[in-house]
Amino acid sequence: MVTGPPSIRITYWAEQVGPTSISSFDGMDEFQRELDGEYLTVIHGRPGDLGGLYQFAVHFISNITLSDVAAFIGAGVAYDVLKSGAQAFVLRPFLRAFEKLRERNQSFRIDVEELRLEFRDSIVTIDSTYTNAIPSQLGRILVELAKDYSRLRLSSGEMPFEIRIPVLEDTSGDRIGRFRAVLEVDEMIAKRKPEDYFGFWGLWYDYSRQFRVFDIKRQLLLDEGFLSRERYWAIQEEKWRKERR
């Protein structure tokens, strides 16, 4: 069994201000120290393009299973501090430190663009659709996931290896697929509201090699797949290529 504290890797993008430097946040050293006290921590600041500055991609790795997380939350344990012996999934220190960093740097509009939670049995990836979406909705998302987790099981008994939250339904006449992941750029169909996260989730099953969609409102595993970002852009670019002929 893996032991030791959870690990966290943070990558963020900031404005380049010199040949080998980027703009810095007030309190970044304190932010690093707070995380170092709780996690195995790696933080990478990188020069970014103007459209994606001050966005954090956060990757947690925990030695607990998602099935245990669901059981703990279902039993009433706080979603942000889950511990069982040497196993732990502790989000509260990061959330507190991040909120303090954001409050000290309001002019930068720091936000979490992607949160990736890697457990011993599966991965949950949450994409942002509006400002402060992930920090503000994370508790609700994890409580909903705990409630619905058993419904994600296939008839074969297989549980999803990866869960993508959310996926969006495209109702346009020229769509290339009914469901797809949130796009990094040119996202047009997200509602930019909490309801984005409680409509549909995307699931990937390793053993049966299939994408599926879970309808939260109907509590139903749909017999439909979804397009990942990579698959969406590959199909879209092929469509554009044919139209240019």
C-alpha positions as CSV (number, residue, x, y, z in Angstrom):
1,M,0.0,0.0,0.0
2,V,1.2,3.5,-0.8
3,T,1.9,5.6,2.3
4,G,2.8,9.2,3.0
5,P,1.0,12.5,2.4
6,P,-1.0,13.2,-0.7
7,S,0.9,15.0,-3.5
8,I,-0.1,18.1,-5.4
9,R,1.3,19.5,-8.7
10,I,0.2,23.0,-9.7
11,T,1.0,24.6,-13.1
12,Y,0.0,28.2,-13.7
13,W,0.5,30.6,-16.5
14,A,1.5,34.3,-16.1
15,E,2.7,37.2,-18.2
16,Q,6.3,37.0,-19.3
17,V,8.2,40.1,-18.1
18,G,11.7,39.3,-19.1
19,P,13.8,36.8,-21.0
20,T,13.5,34.2,-18.3
21,S,10.9,35.6,-15.8
22,I,7.2,36.0,-15.4
23,S,5.0,38.3,-13.3
24,S,4.8,37.1,-9.7
25,F,2.0,36.9,-7.2
26,D,2.0,38.6,-3.8
27,G,2.3,35.9,-1.2
28,M,3.4,33.1,-3.5
29,D,6.2,32.0,-1.1
30,E,3.7,31.7,1.7
31,F,1.4,29.8,-0.5
32,Q,4.2,27.3,-1.3
33,R,5.1,26.9,2.4
34,E,1.5,26.2,3.4
35,L,1.2,23.5,0.8
36,D,4.6,22.1,1.7
37,G,3.3,21.5,5.2
38,E,0.5,19.3,4.0
39,Y,1.5,17.8,0.7
40,L,4.4,16.7,-1.5
41,T,4.3,19.8,-3.6
42,V,5.5,20.9,-7.0
43,I,4.6,24.3,-8.4
44,H,5.5,25.4,-12.0
45,G,5.0,28.9,-13.2
46,R,5.1,29.2,-17.0
47,P,4.8,32.1,-19.5
48,G,1.4,32.0,-21.0
49,D,-0.6,33.6,-23.8
50,L,-2.9,36.5,-23.1
51,G,-6.0,34.4,-23.2
52,G,-5.1,32.0,-20.4
53,L,-3.1,34.0,-17.9
54,Y,-3.3,33.3,-14.1
55,Q,-5.1,30.0,-14.6
56,F,-4.1,27.1,-12.3
57,A,-4.1,23.5,-13.4
58,V,-4.1,21.5,-10.2
59,H,-3.3,17.8,-10.0
60,F,-3.8,15.8,-6.7
61,I,-2.6,12.3,-6.2
62,S,-4.0,10.4,-3.2
63,N,-3.4,6.9,-1.9
64,I,-7.1,6.5,-1.2
65,T,-9.7,5.0,-3.6
66,L,-12.6,6.9,-5.1
67,S,-14.9,4.1,-3.8
68,D,-13.6,4.9,-0.3
69,V,-14.1,8.6,-0.8
70,A,-17.7,7.9,-1.9
71,A,-18.3,5.7,1.2
72,F,-16.8,8.3,3.6
73,I,-18.8,11.2,2.2
74,G,-21.9,9.0,2.1
75,A,-21.4,8.4,5.8
76,G,-21.3,12.1,6.5
77,V,-17.5,12.8,6.6
78,A,-16.5,16.3,5.3
79,Y,-15.6,16.2,1.6
80,D,-12.4,18.2,2.1
81,V,-10.8,16.1,4.9
82,L,-11.0,12.4,4.4
83,K,-8.6,10.2,6.3
84,S,-8.4,6.5,7.2
85,G,-5.2,5.4,8.8
86,A,-2.4,6.0,6.3
87,Q,-4.8,6.8,3.6
88,A,-5.8,10.4,3.0
89,F,-7.6,12.7,0.7
90,V,-7.3,16.2,2.2
91,L,-8.3,19.3,0.1
92,R,-9.0,21.8,2.9
93,P,-5.4,23.1,3.2
94,F,-5.1,23.7,-0.5
95,L,-8.5,25.5,-0.7
96,R,-7.6,27.8,2.2
97,A,-4.2,28.6,0.9
98,F,-5.6,29.2,-2.6
99,E,-8.3,31.5,-1.3
100,K,-5.7,33.6,0.6
101,L,-3.5,33.9,-2.5
102,R,-6.5,35.0,-4.6
103,E,-7.6,37.6,-2.1
104,R,-4.1,39.1,-2.0
105,N,-3.9,39.2,-5.8
106,Q,-7.4,40.3,-7.0
107,S,-6.0,42.3,-9.9
108,F,-4.6,39.1,-11.4
109,R,-8.0,37.2,-11.3
110,I,-6.4,34.0,-10.3
111,D,-8.6,30.9,-10.9
112,V,-8.5,27.1,-11.1
113,E,-8.9,26.1,-14.8
114,E,-8.7,22.3,-14.2
115,L,-8.7,20.1,-11.1
116,R,-7.5,16.5,-11.6
117,L,-8.0,14.1,-8.7
118,E,-6.1,10.9,-9.1
119,F,-7.1,8.1,-6.8
120,R,-5.8,4.5,-6.5
121,D,-8.7,3.2,-8.6
122,S,-9.7,6.1,-10.9
123,I,-9.3,9.7,-12.0
124,V,-11.8,12.6,-11.7
125,T,-11.1,15.6,-13.9
126,I,-13.1,18.8,-13.3
127,D,-13.1,21.6,-15.9
128,S,-14.0,25.2,-15.2
129,T,-16.8,26.9,-17.1
130,Y,-16.9,30.2,-15.3
131,T,-14.9,32.3,-12.8
132,N,-14.5,30.5,-9.4
133,A,-16.6,27.6,-10.6
134,I,-14.3,24.8,-9.3
135,P,-13.6,26.2,-5.8
136,S,-17.3,27.2,-5.3
137,Q,-18.8,23.9,-6.6
138,L,-16.3,21.3,-5.6
139,G,-18.1,20.3,-2.4
140,R,-21.4,19.9,-4.2
141,I,-19.7,17.9,-7.0
142,L,-18.1,15.5,-4.6
143,V,-21.2,15.0,-2.6
144,E,-23.2,14.3,-5.8
145,L,-20.4,11.9,-7.0
146,A,-20.6,10.0,-3.7
147,K,-24.4,9.7,-4.0
148,D,-24.3,8.5,-7.6
149,Y,-21.1,6.5,-7.6
150,S,-22.8,3.1,-7.5
151,R,-24.9,4.0,-10.5
152,L,-21.8,4.4,-12.7
153,R,-21.2,0.6,-12.7
154,L,-21.7,-1.2,-16.0
155,S,-23.8,-4.4,-16.2
156,S,-20.4,-6.3,-16.3
157,G,-19.5,-4.8,-12.9
158,E,-16.9,-2.5,-14.3
159,M,-16.5,1.0,-12.8
160,P,-15.2,3.9,-14.8
161,F,-11.5,4.6,-14.8
162,E,-11.9,8.3,-15.6
163,I,-14.8,10.7,-14.9
164,R,-14.9,14.0,-16.7
165,I,-17.0,16.7,-15.0
166,P,-18.9,18.2,-16.8
167,V,-19.6,17.2,-20.3
168,L,-21.9,19.5,-22.3
169,E,-24.9,18.7,-24.5
170,D,-24.7,20.3,-28.0
171,T,-28.2,20.8,-29.4
172,S,-27.1,22.8,-32.5
173,G,-28.1,21.5,-35.9
174,D,-24.5,21.3,-37.2
175,R,-23.1,19.5,-34.1
176,I,-20.5,16.8,-34.6
177,G,-21.6,14.9,-31.5
178,R,-24.3,15.2,-28.9
179,F,-22.0,15.3,-25.9
180,R,-18.4,16.7,-25.6
181,A,-15.9,17.9,-23.0
182,V,-15.6,21.6,-22.1
183,L,-13.3,23.3,-24.6
184,E,-10.2,25.2,-23.6
185,V,-11.0,27.9,-26.1
186,D,-14.1,29.0,-28.1
187,E,-16.5,27.4,-25.6
188,M,-19.9,28.4,-26.7
189,I,-22.5,26.1,-25.1
190,A,-21.6,26.2,-21.4
191,K,-24.2,28.0,-19.4
192,R,-21.5,29.5,-17.2
193,K,-23.6,28.6,-14.1
194,P,-23.5,25.9,-11.4
195,E,-26.0,23.9,-13.4
196,D,-23.2,23.0,-15.9
197,Y,-21.8,20.6,-13.3
198,F,-25.1,18.8,-12.5
199,G,-26.4,17.9,-15.9
200,F,-24.0,15.3,-17.5
201,W,-20.7,13.7,-16.7
202,G,-18.5,11.8,-19.1
203,L,-17.1,8.4,-18.2
204,W,-14.3,6.2,-19.7
205,Y,-14.2,2.5,-19.0
206,D,-10.8,0.9,-19.5
207,Y,-11.7,-2.8,-19.8
208,S,-14.7,-2.4,-22.1
209,R,-12.9,0.5,-23.9
210,Q,-16.0,2.7,-24.1
211,F,-17.1,6.3,-23.4
212,R,-20.4,6.7,-21.7
213,V,-22.5,9.6,-20.3
214,F,-24.2,9.8,-16.9
215,D,-27.4,11.9,-16.8
216,I,-27.4,13.3,-13.2
217,K,-31.0,14.6,-13.2
218,R,-32.4,11.3,-14.4
219,Q,-29.9,9.2,-12.4
220,L,-29.3,7.3,-15.6
221,L,-26.2,5.9,-17.4
222,L,-26.9,6.7,-21.0
223,D,-25.9,4.4,-23.8
224,E,-24.1,7.3,-25.5
225,G,-20.5,8.4,-25.7
226,F,-18.9,11.8,-25.6
227,L,-16.1,13.5,-27.4
228,S,-12.9,14.3,-25.5
229,R,-11.3,17.6,-26.4
230,E,-8.8,15.8,-28.5
231,R,-11.4,13.8,-30.4
232,Y,-13.6,16.9,-30.8
233,W,-10.8,19.0,-32.4
234,A,-9.6,16.2,-34.6
235,I,-13.1,15.7,-36.1
236,Q,-13.7,19.4,-36.3
237,E,-10.5,20.1,-38.1
238,E,-11.2,17.2,-40.6
239,K,-14.6,18.8,-41.2
240,W,-13.1,22.2,-41.8
241,R,-10.5,20.6,-44.1
242,K,-13.2,19.0,-46.3
243,E,-15.2,22.3,-46.4
244,R,-12.2,24.1,-47.8
245,R,-11.8,21.8,-50.7
